[in-house]
Amino acid sequence: MRYLDPKADLTFKRVFGEHIDLLISFLNALLPFDSPGDRITSAEYMPAELVPQNPLRKNSIVDVRCRDNRGRQFIVEMQMVWSEEFRERVLFNASKAYVRQLGAGDRYELLQPVYSLNLVNTVFEPDLGDEYYHYYRMVHVEHTDRVIDGLHLVFIELPKFTPHTYSDKRMAILWLRYLTEIGGTTDTVAPDLMANPDTGKAIGLIEESAFTEAQLLGYEKFWDMISVERTLISDALRRGHAEGMAKGIAEGRAEGRAEGLEEGRREALLDTARRLKGMGLDSSAIAGATGLDCEEIDRL
């Protein structure tokens, strides 16, 4: 039996975007709830598109979005390629979801927290060693027990995750093993993952035989695009750095060096955006990869 990689767009949305019980298990396992009473007991899916108030901007697409019976919202994204702008986009989407809970005349006390869970298949905090779980919220700088509840942002660096012991059956460990141990060529899955009702069900949903030929072609195209995107971004950053340094050195001033770096990086990102656009990627995906504005990408 061959299994597809659960991190791919097709499989991730099939498991967590179509089976609310698995999504609830996943969120309860990986979100930083303070007490058992905070756990999600029931939830319903919400549209994944967060439509901006400015009609000139493109929709911002997230992988999965739901709301529980208390009104709390949960946004889940699987990010295969890291860019520095991704963190800001996560904050933007979470803030947008938080603000849009209220209509005109509604009371602020009706606002419920928004949790954003982001699985990243790239190491983006190398200076933090083996620490793979990053939790952000609004706290008092000097008195960290004083918290303004509202936005909860979690980033998980999947490549850093390694279970300390395979005897650990906590759901957080099992779900992270599910995401990291199964790849596109996996034909045998660990028995303890199969034995758990939640991860076992999720594994059954990503069996290759469960997908149509057209879906499998889309799955392969997804990985091709990820490979190309990684290469283009890496080349663009290297080229931008080199071009910026060359201009800065030629001008012989610190100011010129900084401007040259930025100009070279921008030209390289524009070139990358043109190439990604030519491959058929939509503007929002290109914006997430390059940090460029959607309107600017549309004009290319």
Secondary structure, 3 states (H helix, E strand, C coil): CCECCCCCHHHHHHHHHHCHHHHHHHHHHHCCCCCHHHCCCCEEECCCEECCCCCCCCCEECCEEEEECCCCEEEEEEECCCCCCHHHHHHHHHHHHHHCCCCCCCCHHHCCCEEEEEEECCCCCHHHCCCCEEEEEEECCCCCCCEEEEEEEEEEEHHHCCCCCCCCCCHHHHHHHHHHHCCCCCCCCCHHHHHCHHHHHHHHHCEHHHCCHHHHHHHHHHHHHHHHHHHHHHHHHHHHHHHHHHHHHHHCCHHHHHHHHHHHHHHHHHHHHHHHHHCCCCHHHHHHHHCCCHHHHHHC
